[in-house]
Amino acid sequence: MKGTALITGATSGLGYEFVNMFAQDGFDLVVVARNQAKLEDIRSQYPHLNVTVITKDLSKPNAAKEVYEEVKAAGITINTLVNNAGFGLMGNFDDLDLHKQSEMIQLNITALTELTHYFLPDMKGNTTDSRILNVASTAAFQPGPMMAVYYATKAYVLSFSEALAEELAGTNVTVTTLCPGATKTNFASVAKVEKSKMFSGAMSSHEVAKQGYQAAMAGKRVVITGSGNKAGAYAAKFLPRSLAAKIAKYVAKEA
Ligand SMILES: NC(=O)c1ccc[n+]([C@@H]2O[C@H](COP(=O)([O-])OP(=O)(O)OC[C@H]3O[C@@H](n4cnc5c(N)ncnc54)[C@H](OP(=O)(O)O)[C@@H]3O)[C@@H](O)[C@H]2O)c1
């Protein structure tokens, strides 16, 4: 009995890979996203597991509370929380739609924070080891001109998650932050970054999710996928922030 993993953004990309990895390891699942048909597909793929579908737009206020209340009403105990749902947008900050950028903050930051807040007390009360896996990005390590809000949301996810990991040191709950670089999912078409230099050499979603899954299972704090991405994140620590921002602007341009 492995317990139950709640995965946001379960219908596509990294989230769908996580679904398959947790399912293959024998976890029951709570899958959350907007596309109900795809969520139901997931349920039908794993008839031997308890798969609970929650169709929710996490960019709406109170969505996280509603997810928590649905899970509690169903009598489900969560021992793994995967805050994966997120999106980005490419363009000059003032050209991009403000409402879409606010939804991005609500999804990438607020929903992730609130879901963690609601589920953490229950997870601390679990008699077994529990884990939180938050999906950030290599965008977390420097400012990102042309994707200014997205990069800032991921800096928040990394900082928040590392702080929480330290707060929870010595408890039964670990917090892992996954920092992927460009990865082959629907992210690039949603963000309109398919043609940018940063997406040449994108990694497979399976490989990236596998590294995140293994790191979470091992209770590691931060995992950066790919040797080039690791080197870039390391270099960003030592470069002046203004130079790191210039490099990020360069790789955002079309290849
Ligand atoms: N791919 C990359 O290059 C890359 C790099 C670094 C970090 N990341 C991060 O990885 C995470 C997963 O993204 P991905 O690459 O797998 O992209 P993806 O293929 O576009 O998947 C995004 C998932 O999030 C869900 N989602 C989007 N908006 C939502 C909303 N408002 N409410 C609930 N669910 C929502 C989508 O499902 P529905 O449409 O059904 O709602 C989908 O399941 C994100 O946090 C992203 O920032 C991606």
The ligand as an SDF file (V2000), in Angstrom:
LIG
                    3D

 48 52  0  0  0  0  0  0  0  0999 V2000
    8.1020   21.9930  -20.7280 N   0  0  0  0  0  0  0  0  0  0  0  0
    9.0610   22.8040  -20.3400 C   0  0  0  0  0  0  0  0  0  0  0  0
    9.9440   23.2130  -21.1280 O   0  0  0  0  0  0  0  0  0  0  0  0
    9.1400   23.2030  -18.8900 C   0  0  0  0  0  0  0  0  0  0  0  0
   10.3750   23.6850  -18.4120 C   0  0  0  0  0  0  0  0  0  0  0  0
   10.4540   24.0490  -17.0710 C   0  0  0  0  0  0  0  0  0  0  0  0
    9.3550   23.9420  -16.2430 C   0  0  0  0  0  0  0  0  0  0  0  0
    8.1810   23.4850  -16.7510 N   0  0  0  0  0  0  0  0  0  0  0  0
    7.0270   23.3960  -15.8370 C   0  0  0  0  0  0  0  0  0  0  0  0
    6.5250   22.0860  -15.8590 O   0  0  0  0  0  0  0  0  0  0  0  0
    5.1670   22.1110  -15.4170 C   0  0  0  0  0  0  0  0  0  0  0  0
    4.3380   21.2020  -16.3020 C   0  0  0  0  0  0  0  0  0  0  0  0
    4.2520   21.7550  -17.6020 O   0  0  0  0  0  0  0  0  0  0  0  0
    4.4300   20.8940  -18.9280 P   0  0  0  0  0  0  0  0  0  0  0  0
    5.7230   21.2550  -19.5240 O   0  0  0  0  0  0  0  0  0  0  0  0
    4.1350   19.4760  -18.6680 O   0  0  0  0  0  0  0  0  0  0  0  0
    3.3090   21.5910  -19.8300 O   0  0  0  0  0  0  0  0  0  0  0  0
    1.9340   21.0710  -20.4750 P   0  0  0  0  0  0  0  0  0  0  0  0
    2.1890   19.8620  -21.3050 O   0  0  0  0  0  0  0  0  0  0  0  0
    1.3370   22.2640  -21.1170 O   0  0  0  0  0  0  0  0  0  0  0  0
    1.0610   20.6360  -19.2160 O   0  0  0  0  0  0  0  0  0  0  0  0
    0.4680   21.5730  -18.3500 C   0  0  0  0  0  0  0  0  0  0  0  0
   -0.5480   20.8740  -17.4780 C   0  0  0  0  0  0  0  0  0  0  0  0
   -1.1130   21.8450  -16.5860 O   0  0  0  0  0  0  0  0  0  0  0  0
   -2.5350   21.8040  -16.6990 C   0  0  0  0  0  0  0  0  0  0  0  0
   -3.0690   23.1460  -16.5230 N   0  0  0  0  0  0  0  0  0  0  0  0
   -2.7940   24.2500  -17.2740 C   0  0  0  0  0  0  0  0  0  0  0  0
   -3.5230   25.2900  -16.8450 N   0  0  0  0  0  0  0  0  0  0  0  0
   -4.2760   24.8330  -15.8070 C   0  0  0  0  0  0  0  0  0  0  0  0
   -5.2350   25.4300  -14.9530 C   0  0  0  0  0  0  0  0  0  0  0  0
   -5.5930   26.7210  -15.1000 N   0  0  0  0  0  0  0  0  0  0  0  0
   -5.8240   24.6790  -13.9860 N   0  0  0  0  0  0  0  0  0  0  0  0
   -5.4850   23.3780  -13.8440 C   0  0  0  0  0  0  0  0  0  0  0  0
   -4.5780   22.7530  -14.6200 N   0  0  0  0  0  0  0  0  0  0  0  0
   -3.9820   23.4800  -15.5900 C   0  0  0  0  0  0  0  0  0  0  0  0
   -2.8250   21.2630  -18.0960 C   0  0  0  0  0  0  0  0  0  0  0  0
   -4.0490   20.5490  -18.1410 O   0  0  0  0  0  0  0  0  0  0  0  0
   -5.4590   21.1110  -18.6620 P   0  0  0  0  0  0  0  0  0  0  0  0
   -5.2050   21.8510  -19.9540 O   0  0  0  0  0  0  0  0  0  0  0  0
   -6.2780   19.8590  -18.8070 O   0  0  0  0  0  0  0  0  0  0  0  0
   -5.9550   21.9880  -17.5700 O   0  0  0  0  0  0  0  0  0  0  0  0
   -1.6800   20.2480  -18.2570 C   0  0  0  0  0  0  0  0  0  0  0  0
   -2.0390   19.0210  -17.6710 O   0  0  0  0  0  0  0  0  0  0  0  0
    4.7500   23.5740  -15.4130 C   0  0  0  0  0  0  0  0  0  0  0  0
    4.7410   24.0550  -14.0790 O   0  0  0  0  0  0  0  0  0  0  0  0
    5.8390   24.2600  -16.2190 C   0  0  0  0  0  0  0  0  0  0  0  0
    6.0240   25.6010  -15.8560 O   0  0  0  0  0  0  0  0  0  0  0  0
    8.0490   23.1050  -18.0420 C   0  0  0  0  0  0  0  0  0  0  0  0
  1  2  1  0
  2  3  2  0
  2  4  1  0
  4  5  1  0
  4 48  2  0
  5  6  2  0
  6  7  1  0
  7  8  2  0
  8  9  1  0
  8 48  1  0
  9 10  1  0
  9 46  1  0
 10 11  1  0
 11 12  1  0
 11 44  1  0
 12 13  1  0
 13 14  1  0
 14 15  2  0
 14 16  1  0
 14 17  1  0
 17 18  1  0
 18 19  2  0
 18 20  1  0
 18 21  1  0
 21 22  1  0
 22 23  1  0
 23 24  1  0
 23 42  1  0
 24 25  1  0
 25 26  1  0
 25 36  1  0
 26 27  1  0
 26 35  1  0
 27 28  2  0
 28 29  1  0
 29 30  1  0
 29 35  2  0
 30 31  1  0
 30 32  2  0
 32 33  1  0
 33 34  2  0
 34 35  1  0
 36 37  1  0
 36 42  1  0
 37 38  1  0
 38 39  2  0
 38 40  1  0
 38 41  1  0
 42 43  1  0
 44 45  1  0
 44 46  1  0
 46 47  1  0
M  CHG  2   8   1  16  -1
M  END
$$$$
